[in-house]
């Protein structure tokens, strides 16, 4: 059936001068293609807008993106923003030849996690280019690929390309927090054939900067926050007793930090381990093969768990992330609370993780509860030959012969809300970088400039192959 837009705010942007907005670049840092240059302009503009929860800046960035799309030839009526509280989501429809066919969606998110300028070497919301990277909050997660998608689609639109059926850009505004915009966006676009997610998958470079594997995300772990609380009568600090709420919570956090959930291997992660082993670093290739053949191989699991890029692939992980307690420096604490963040392996329920944490903590005085946050329990998307074919053409055009494997994200993405509606979703980010340069959500987040030119081309090849 034809796509029907709900009641939305249409962004009828006035003409806007869209000259280069990038910082000054050395000659060897400048993207070589118009697409790469446009992606850099979009990215620098986007990083400078602090789309953090509570600041009301997502509509500001959405307006800037809408203006660019309209300037590239999109009809104003096809570029629409829906407010959701202080944030919202942006939809841009690219009409295809068959208007009755179900559309293909390309999704990304405009929001970013908080960043404290005092902690950074550079201001997180001032894009800075150094040593071949663009530094800034959101440069990698997820404004880099959003910019490459924008540049790719605007370039195709200017060139007169018409897709086989409607192509819809859908950018959410609170993926990093409650995902209310994601849920609303998925409901509005519930009649879709396919989702391509710019916030998952990607190419990995080895230490020398050579690509050695490209991953197509077909599943992801469930995000879960658990709140632990303990209360105590407290009292004067000069009269300590047998219990102390801070000490008890600290002991609980130590137990959770030390605990390793059992190794799990699904058909998706088995395919990832087997496919990655051929091109993985020698020190982990054997462990990948061994674990794929025998999930109980403790030595193989320990080898992979020691590497941050693999630990999340083989088991549920839970880590303490926040703690608060006490009310005065000279008083025994009356209450303490802590947050434990879990990334739950597909097929494991949130209730099962709660039960396991309760047993690990083993203290009836500590209450543990799941914190509702808008996430859903994870399911995997069956691999589609047409998607894999388009990705293979695009990736091998960029890196001939590169190993392509299906994979599962350790983190949560917007894809979960579409998968839950029966719409297959695949992460096919065009970012290629070294694992040691991955600082999403961390200090000094960065994106390699070298990924922009080929990244825009990769997105264009995927779309023109899939929607030819």
C-alpha positions as a printed NumPy array, in Angstrom:
array([[  0.   ,   0.   ,   0.   ],
       [  1.243,   3.557,  -0.515],
       [  3.079,   5.243,   2.327],
       [  0.83 ,   7.512,   4.376],
       [  2.362,  10.314,   6.412],
       [  0.771,  11.105,   9.783],
       [  0.064,  14.647,  10.864],
       [  3.484,  16.287,  10.977],
       [  5.285,  19.584,  11.033],
       [  6.492,  20.261,   7.485],
       [  9.847,  21.987,   7.315],
       [  9.331,  24.628,   4.646],
       [ 12.85 ,  25.907,   4.924],
       [ 13.797,  29.219,   3.407],
       [ 16.706,  29.275,   0.973],
       [ 19.971,  28.807,   2.816],
       [ 23.545,  29.433,   1.773],
       [ 25.16 ,  26.017,   2.057],
       [ 28.81 ,  26.733,   1.545],
       [ 31.554,  24.64 ,   3.153],
       [ 31.253,  24.648,   6.926],
       [ 34.36 ,  22.588,   7.656],
       [ 37.397,  23.682,   9.622],
       [ 40.488,  24.606,   7.647],
       [ 42.119,  21.46 ,   6.267],
       [ 45.56 ,  20.557,   5.09 ],
       [ 45.687,  19.485,   1.466],
       [ 46.196,  15.829,   2.356],
       [ 43.163,  15.869,   4.696],
       [ 40.632,  17.347,   2.278],
       [ 38.107,  14.835,   0.899],
       [ 38.78 ,  14.368,  -2.8  ],
       [ 35.224,  13.962,  -4.07 ],
       [ 32.21 ,  16.285,  -3.995],
       [ 30.347,  13.643,  -1.996],
       [ 33.076,  13.436,   0.622],
       [ 33.31 ,  17.205,   0.831],
       [ 29.558,  17.492,   1.315],
       [ 29.6  ,  14.768,   3.971],
       [ 32.289,  16.689,   5.857],
       [ 30.25 ,  19.898,   5.652],
       [ 27.168,  18.133,   7.017],
       [ 29.201,  16.446,   9.74 ],
       [ 30.888,  19.598,  11.   ],
       [ 27.558,  21.404,  11.073],
       [ 25.942,  18.513,  12.938],
       [ 28.684,  18.101,  15.558],
       [ 28.39 ,  21.8  ,  16.418],
       [ 24.748,  21.283,  17.475],
       [ 24.72 ,  19.738,  20.99 ],
       [ 21.842,  17.31 ,  20.523],
       [ 22.06 ,  16.04 ,  24.085],
       [ 18.953,  15.041,  26.02 ],
       [ 17.254,  18.016,  27.623],
       [ 18.825,  20.797,  25.559],
       [ 16.106,  21.001,  22.893],
       [ 18.629,  20.983,  20.068],
       [ 17.416,  18.021,  17.997],
       [ 14.818,  20.215,  16.199],
       [ 17.613,  22.695,  15.436],
       [ 19.725,  20.016,  13.758],
       [ 16.677,  18.564,  11.993],
       [ 15.968,  21.984,  10.489],
       [ 19.539,  22.267,   9.201],
       [ 19.341,  18.799,   7.625],
       [ 15.939,  19.569,   6.12 ],
       [ 17.261,  22.747,   4.531],
       [ 20.049,  20.803,   2.895],
       [ 17.687,  18.163,   1.536],
       [ 15.334,  20.788,   0.131],
       [ 18.255,  22.657,  -1.433],
       [ 19.271,  19.363,  -3.088],
       [ 15.865,  19.103,  -4.759],
       [ 13.629,  17.276,  -2.284],
       [ 10.073,  18.595,  -2.272],
       [  9.395,  20.538,   0.949],
       [  6.282,  18.424,   1.511],
       [  8.471,  15.286,   1.509],
       [ 10.742,  16.571,   4.294],
       [  8.871,  16.524,   7.577],
       [  9.669,  16.75 ,  11.277],
       [  7.539,  15.302,  14.062],
       [  8.065,  16.803,  17.549],
       [  8.18 ,  14.345,  20.45 ],
       [  8.59 ,  16.303,  23.656],
       [ 11.746,  18.414,  23.425],
       [ 13.11 ,  16.203,  20.637],
       [ 11.534,  14.538,  17.587],
       [ 12.256,  12.675,  14.367],
       [ 12.882,  13.695,  10.765],
       [ 11.529,  11.883,   7.71 ],
       [ 12.519,  12.617,   4.11 ],
       [ 10.794,  10.691,   1.325],
       [ 12.563,  10.061,  -1.998],
       [  9.812,   9.029,  -4.466],
       [ 10.407,   5.882,  -6.516],
       [  8.997,   4.458,  -9.715],
       [  6.539,   2.091,  -8.023],
       [  4.651,   4.234,  -5.529],
       [  2.553,   1.292,  -4.318],
       [  5.47 ,  -0.9  ,  -3.253],
       [  6.618,  -0.953,   0.353],
       [  9.433,   1.554,   0.934],
       [ 13.02 ,   0.92 ,   1.968],
       [ 14.114,   2.885,   5.04 ],
       [ 17.566,   4.231,   5.847],
       [ 17.739,   5.089,   9.53 ],
       [ 20.192,   6.999,  11.731],
       [ 19.948,   9.108,  14.875],
       [ 20.567,  12.79 ,  15.447],
       [ 21.032,  12.766,  19.228],
       [ 24.255,  12.159,  21.131],
       [ 25.265,  11.264,  24.676],
       [ 26.347,  13.971,  27.098],
       [ 29.927,  15.253,  27.007],
       [ 31.536,  17.46 ,  29.668],
       [ 33.925,  19.98 ,  28.073],
       [ 36.161,  19.987,  31.155],
       [ 36.931,  16.306,  30.621],
       [ 37.847,  16.588,  26.932],
       [ 41.113,  17.691,  25.343],
       [ 39.017,  19.694,  22.846],
       [ 35.543,  21.18 ,  23.206],
       [ 33.214,  18.257,  22.378],
       [ 30.773,  20.409,  20.423],
       [ 33.342,  22.289,  18.373],
       [ 34.441,  20.105,  15.45 ],
       [ 38.226,  19.914,  15.373],
       [ 40.33 ,  18.257,  12.685],
       [ 43.693,  16.851,  13.691],
       [ 45.883,  14.029,  12.376],
       [ 43.332,  12.863,   9.832],
       [ 40.386,  12.701,  12.236],
       [ 37.405,  14.895,  12.993],
       [ 37.002,  15.113,  16.779],
       [ 33.689,  15.902,  18.452],
       [ 30.768,  14.327,  20.263],
       [ 28.728,  12.337,  17.762],
       [ 31.448,  12.328,  15.08 ],
       [ 31.289,   8.54 ,  15.158],
       [ 27.975,   7.858,  16.898],
       [ 26.078,   8.601,  14.734],
       [ 26.559,  11.872,  12.897],
       [ 29.395,  10.561,  10.723],
       [ 27.319,   7.955,   8.934],
       [ 24.277,  10.233,   8.977],
       [ 26.384,  12.765,   7.056],
       [ 27.552,  10.135,   4.574],
       [ 23.96 ,   8.987,   4.017],
       [ 22.853,  12.573,   3.492],
       [ 25.647,  13.281,   1.005],
       [ 25.025,  10.016,  -0.845],
       [ 21.282,  10.563,  -1.219],
       [ 21.554,  14.247,  -2.094],
       [ 24.128,  13.382,  -4.758],
       [ 21.862,  10.722,  -6.255],
       [ 18.909,  13.111,  -6.214],
       [ 20.843,  15.835,  -8.04 ],
       [ 21.985,  13.268, -10.616],
       [ 18.375,  12.369, -11.399],
       [ 18.434,   8.803, -10.091],
       [ 14.978,   7.353,  -9.407],
       [ 14.772,   4.312,  -7.105],
       [ 12.603,   1.3  ,  -7.899],
       [ 10.293,   2.256,  -5.032],
       [ 10.195,   4.929,  -2.342],
       [ 13.328,   5.412,  -0.286],
       [ 12.775,   7.067,   3.089],
       [ 15.395,   8.658,   5.304],
       [ 14.295,   8.384,   8.938],
       [ 16.396,  10.053,  11.63 ],
       [ 15.42 ,   9.586,  15.283],
       [ 16.036,  12.032,  18.107],
       [ 16.548,  10.028,  21.302],
       [ 18.226,   6.751,  20.391],
       [ 20.723,   7.297,  23.19 ],
       [ 18.047,   7.596,  25.889],
       [ 14.37 ,   6.586,  25.889],
       [ 13.882,   5.807,  22.178],
       [ 10.441,   7.428,  22.276],
       [ 11.088,   9.02 ,  18.889],
       [ 12.255,   5.662,  17.564],
       [  9.087,   3.925,  18.707],
       [  6.93 ,   6.686,  17.194],
       [  8.94 ,   6.656,  13.965],
       [  8.706,   2.862,  13.673],
       [  4.942,   3.049,  14.181],
       [  4.585,   5.769,  11.54 ],
       [  6.701,   3.764,   9.09 ],
       [  5.342,   0.369,  10.059],
       [  4.54 ,  -0.566,   6.47 ],
       [  8.078,  -0.956,   5.144],
       [  9.942,  -3.698,   3.323],
       [ 13.387,  -3.232,   4.771],
       [ 15.526,  -1.113,   7.106],
       [ 19.152,  -0.197,   6.45 ],
       [ 20.713,   1.149,   9.637],
       [ 23.635,   3.584,   9.421],
       [ 24.359,   3.097,  13.129],
       [ 25.579,  -0.5  ,  13.05 ],
       [ 27.826,  -2.851,  11.145],
       [ 30.99 ,  -1.29 ,   9.647],
       [ 34.482,  -2.138,   8.484],
       [ 37.352,  -2.86 ,  10.842],
       [ 40.94 ,  -1.874,  10.088],
       [ 43.969,  -3.676,  11.469],
       [ 46.739,  -1.884,  13.35 ],
       [ 48.36 ,  -0.837,  10.063],
       [ 45.113,   0.682,   8.764],
       [ 44.29 ,  -2.121,   6.315],
       [ 40.676,  -3.381,   6.187],
       [ 40.396,  -6.981,   7.363],
       [ 36.648,  -7.554,   7.878],
       [ 33.29 ,  -5.924,   7.172],
       [ 30.345,  -6.772,   9.405],
       [ 26.653,  -6.631,   8.49 ],
       [ 24.63 ,  -6.26 ,  11.678],
       [ 21.653,  -8.622,  11.678],
       [ 21.029,  -8.72 ,  15.418],
       [ 21.837,  -6.881,  18.608],
       [ 21.911,  -7.406,  22.324],
       [ 19.139,  -6.151,  24.57 ],
       [ 19.987,  -3.003,  26.534],
       [ 19.101,  -3.212,  30.212],
       [ 19.641,  -0.964,  33.236],
       [ 19.122,  -2.391,  36.715],
       [ 18.796,  -0.198,  39.796],
       [ 20.162,  -1.542,  43.08 ],
       [ 19.088,   0.125,  46.331],
       [ 19.81 ,  -0.428,  50.012],
       [ 18.537,   1.411,  53.091],
       [ 19.959,   1.559,  56.613],
       [ 19.029,   3.406,  59.829],
       [ 22.33 ,   5.264,  59.647],
       [ 23.526,   7.221,  62.64 ],
       [ 26.572,   9.096,  63.88 ],
       [ 29.808,   8.264,  62.066],
       [ 31.596,   7.99 ,  65.406],
       [ 29.471,   4.951,  66.267],
       [ 29.844,   2.502,  63.358],
       [ 27.927,  -0.743,  63.664],
       [ 27.856,  -4.055,  61.875],
       [ 26.302,  -2.67 ,  58.671],
       [ 27.17 ,   0.157,  56.335],
       [ 25.111,   0.821,  53.218],
       [ 28.043,   2.105,  51.177],
       [ 30.231,  -0.858,  52.106],
       [ 27.421,  -3.301,  51.301],
       [ 26.765,  -1.709,  47.913],
       [ 30.483,  -1.608,  47.156],
       [ 30.717,  -5.337,  47.858],
       [ 27.768,  -5.953,  45.545],
       [ 29.398,  -3.941,  42.764],
       [ 32.647,  -5.89 ,  43.187],
       [ 30.768,  -9.178,  42.825],
       [ 28.975,  -8.029,  39.669],
       [ 32.191,  -6.659,  38.173],
       [ 33.973,  -9.976,  38.78 ],
       [ 31.139, -12.163,  37.503],
       [ 31.228, -13.554,  33.954],
       [ 27.958, -14.659,  32.407],
       [ 28.081, -17.993,  30.558],
       [ 29.343, -17.986,  26.981],
       [ 26.61 , -18.176,  24.349],
       [ 26.916, -18.841,  20.623],
       [ 23.91 , -18.3  ,  18.348],
       [ 23.722, -19.174,  14.627],
       [ 24.441, -15.505,  13.902],
       [ 27.479, -15.222,  16.17 ],
       [ 28.743, -18.625,  15.041],
       [ 28.687, -17.377,  11.437],
       [ 30.465, -14.21 ,  12.566],
       [ 33.228, -16.111,  14.389],
       [ 33.762, -18.569,  11.546],
       [ 33.716, -15.871,   8.885],
       [ 36.001, -13.485,  10.776],
       [ 38.65 , -16.032,  11.709],
       [ 40.235, -16.117,   8.255],
       [ 41.178, -12.435,   8.384],
       [ 41.326, -11.803,  12.134],
       [ 44.614, -11.136,  13.965],
       [ 46.531, -14.343,  14.54 ],
       [ 46.226, -14.085,  18.321],
       [ 42.421, -14.323,  18.164],
       [ 41.731, -16.303,  14.971],
       [ 42.3  , -19.652,  16.658],
       [ 40.077, -18.669,  19.563],
       [ 37.294, -17.713,  17.154],
       [ 37.409, -21.075,  15.426],
       [ 37.631, -22.94 ,  18.711],
       [ 34.689, -21.144,  20.305],
       [ 32.536, -21.528,  17.184],
       [ 33.2  , -25.277,  17.327],
       [ 32.871, -25.583,  21.108],
       [ 31.149, -22.831,  23.138],
       [ 32.474, -24.419,  26.352],
       [ 36.122, -23.816,  25.395],
       [ 37.177, -21.712,  28.387],
       [ 40.587, -20.767,  26.993],
       [ 39.089, -19.485,  23.727],
       [ 36.466, -17.529,  25.648],
       [ 39.123, -15.946,  27.856],
       [ 41.173, -14.901,  24.812],
       [ 38.218, -13.178,  23.173],
       [ 36.951, -11.679,  26.435],
       [ 40.291,  -9.939,  26.91 ],
       [ 39.649,  -7.828,  23.785],
       [ 37.002,  -5.061,  24.001],
       [ 35.96 ,  -5.557,  20.385],
       [ 34.994,  -9.205,  21.028],
       [ 33.946,  -9.489,  24.67 ],
       [ 30.413,  -8.319,  23.932],
       [ 29.912, -10.838,  21.131],
       [ 30.118, -13.995,  23.197],
       [ 28.121, -13.417,  26.376],
       [ 25.823, -11.146,  28.339],
       [ 27.792,  -8.431,  30.099],
       [ 26.806,  -6.399,  33.164],
       [ 28.891,  -3.56 ,  34.598],
       [ 28.405,  -0.957,  37.334],
       [ 28.068,   2.49 ,  35.769],
       [ 26.707,   4.854,  38.458],
       [ 26.502,   4.991,  42.245],
       [ 25.105,   7.529,  44.731],
       [ 24.654,   7.522,  48.479],
       [ 25.149,   9.136,  51.828],
       [ 23.803,  12.443,  53.054],
       [ 26.531,  13.972,  55.25 ],
       [ 30.298,  13.535,  55.715],
       [ 29.878,  12.821,  59.439],
       [ 26.904,  10.452,  59.263],
       [ 26.487,   6.797,  58.483],
       [ 24.758,   6.442,  55.083],
       [ 21.025,   5.86 ,  55.233],
       [ 20.619,   4.923,  51.566],
       [ 22.717,   4.021,  48.539],
       [ 21.687,   3.365,  44.962],
       [ 23.659,   2.071,  42.005],
       [ 23.066,   1.432,  38.326],
       [ 24.232,  -1.707,  36.58 ],
       [ 24.143,  -1.636,  32.807],
       [ 23.691,  -4.933,  30.986],
       [ 23.964,  -5.878,  27.318],
       [ 21.936,  -9.053,  27.095],
       [ 22.57 , -11.837,  24.603],
       [ 19.612, -12.544,  22.271],
       [ 17.427, -15.282,  23.664],
       [ 18.127, -14.346,  27.292],
       [ 15.287, -12.506,  29.006],
       [ 15.678,  -9.401,  31.137],
       [ 13.973, -11.309,  33.955],
       [ 16.612, -14.043,  33.746],
       [ 19.365, -11.442,  34.078],
       [ 17.61 ,  -9.912,  37.089],
       [ 17.469, -13.345,  38.706],
       [ 21.178, -13.917,  38.009],
       [ 22.197, -10.536,  39.439],
       [ 20.176, -11.27 ,  42.581],
       [ 22.062, -14.531,  43.046],
       [ 25.443, -12.933,  42.357],
       [ 24.871, -10.112,  44.86 ],
       [ 23.483, -12.569,  47.426],
       [ 22.324,  -9.875,  49.834],
       [ 18.595,  -9.726,  50.631],
       [ 19.017,  -6.185,  51.945],
       [ 19.788,  -4.968,  48.421],
       [ 16.746,  -4.575,  46.184],
       [ 17.292,  -4.972,  42.437],
       [ 14.798,  -3.793,  39.803],
       [ 14.829,  -3.433,  36.028],
       [ 14.625,   0.205,  34.909],
       [ 12.131,   0.668,  32.096],
       [ 13.822,   2.64 ,  29.319],
       [ 11.96 ,   1.99 ,  26.085],
       [ 14.15 ,  -0.844,  24.855],
       [ 12.823,  -4.181,  23.668],
       [ 14.081,  -7.725,  24.023],
       [ 16.208,  -8.544,  21.023],
       [ 15.379, -10.66 ,  18.003],
       [ 17.549, -11.364,  14.948],
       [ 16.774, -10.62 ,  11.295],
       [ 17.078, -13.53 ,   8.854],
       [ 19.743, -12.677,   6.296],
       [ 18.442, -11.449,   2.929],
       [ 20.277, -12.321,  -0.262],
       [ 19.424,  -9.022,  -1.971],
       [ 20.895,  -7.008,   0.893],
       [ 24.032,  -9.131,   1.136],
       [ 24.484,  -8.932,  -2.641],
       [ 24.27 ,  -5.135,  -2.639],
       [ 26.638,  -4.874,   0.327],
       [ 29.1  ,  -7.268,  -1.295],
       [ 29.219,  -5.204,  -4.49 ],
       [ 29.684,  -1.958,  -2.579],
       [ 32.263,  -3.259,  -0.102],
       [ 34.32 ,  -5.077,  -2.735],
       [ 34.243,  -1.992,  -4.925],
       [ 35.879,  -0.223,  -1.995],
       [ 38.05 ,  -3.078,  -0.673],
       [ 38.36 ,  -5.942,  -3.199],
       [ 38.097,  -9.375,  -1.612],
       [ 37.368,  -8.075,   1.905],
       [ 35.758, -10.682,   4.17 ],
       [ 32.078,  -9.889,   4.839],
       [ 30.404, -11.486,   7.838],
       [ 27.026, -11.242,   9.564],
       [ 27.233, -10.01 ,  13.125],
       [ 25.516,  -8.993,  16.325],
       [ 25.973,  -5.593,  17.94 ],
       [ 26.944,  -5.525,  21.582],
       [ 25.106,  -2.201,  21.908],
       [ 21.477,  -1.329,  21.256],
       [ 20.257,   0.52 ,  18.157],
       [ 17.019,   1.818,  16.663],
       [ 16.732,  -1.399,  14.638],
       [ 15.079,  -3.192,  17.558],
       [ 11.863,  -1.201,  17.148],
       [ 11.57 ,  -2.173,  13.489],
       [ 12.53 ,  -5.817,  14.017],
       [  9.851,  -6.057,  16.705],
       [  7.327,  -5.088,  13.999],
       [  8.526,  -7.825,  11.669],
       [ 10.58 ,  -5.512,   9.442],
       [ 14.061,  -6.927,   8.741],
       [ 16.841,  -4.522,   9.658],
       [ 20.527,  -4.625,   8.779],
       [ 23.336,  -2.397,   9.992],
       [ 25.592,  -1.376,   7.101],
       [ 27.607,   1.594,   8.336],
       [ 30.18 ,   2.909,   5.863],
       [ 32.687,   3.805,   8.584],
       [ 35.99 ,   1.926,   8.531],
       [ 38.325,   2.381,  11.503],
       [ 40.711,   0.644,  13.881],
       [ 39.262,  -0.859,  17.054],
       [ 41.64 ,   1.229,  19.177],
       [ 40.231,   4.442,  17.659],
       [ 36.642,   3.622,  18.656],
       [ 35.629,   6.214,  21.26 ],
       [ 31.849,   6.319,  20.846],
       [ 30.304,   7.596,  24.121],
       [ 33.814,   8.278,  25.402],
       [ 36.338,  11.088,  25.543],
       [ 37.784,  12.501,  22.328],
       [ 35.297,  10.739,  20.037],
       [ 36.558,  10.854,  16.464],
       [ 35.887,   9.831,  12.877],
       [ 38.652,   9.156,  10.33 ],
       [ 38.379,  11.607,   7.428],
       [ 39.621,   8.866,   5.099],
       [ 36.289,   7.072,   5.448],
       [ 34.217,   9.921,   3.963],
       [ 34.968,   9.672,   0.235],
       [ 34.619,   5.875,  -0.026],
       [ 31.812,   5.887,   2.547],
       [ 29.567,   8.119,   0.455],
       [ 30.307,   5.983,  -2.599],
       [ 29.55 ,   2.8  ,  -0.642],
       [ 26.119,   4.084,   0.371],
       [ 25.364,   5.142,  -3.195],
       [ 26.352,   1.746,  -4.569],
       [ 24.273,  -0.132,  -1.989],
       [ 21.19 ,   1.965,  -2.732],
       [ 21.464,   1.938,  -6.524],
       [ 22.095,  -1.836,  -6.512],
       [ 19.305,  -2.675,  -4.107],
       [ 16.741,  -0.29 ,  -5.607],
       [ 17.714,  -0.508,  -9.275]])
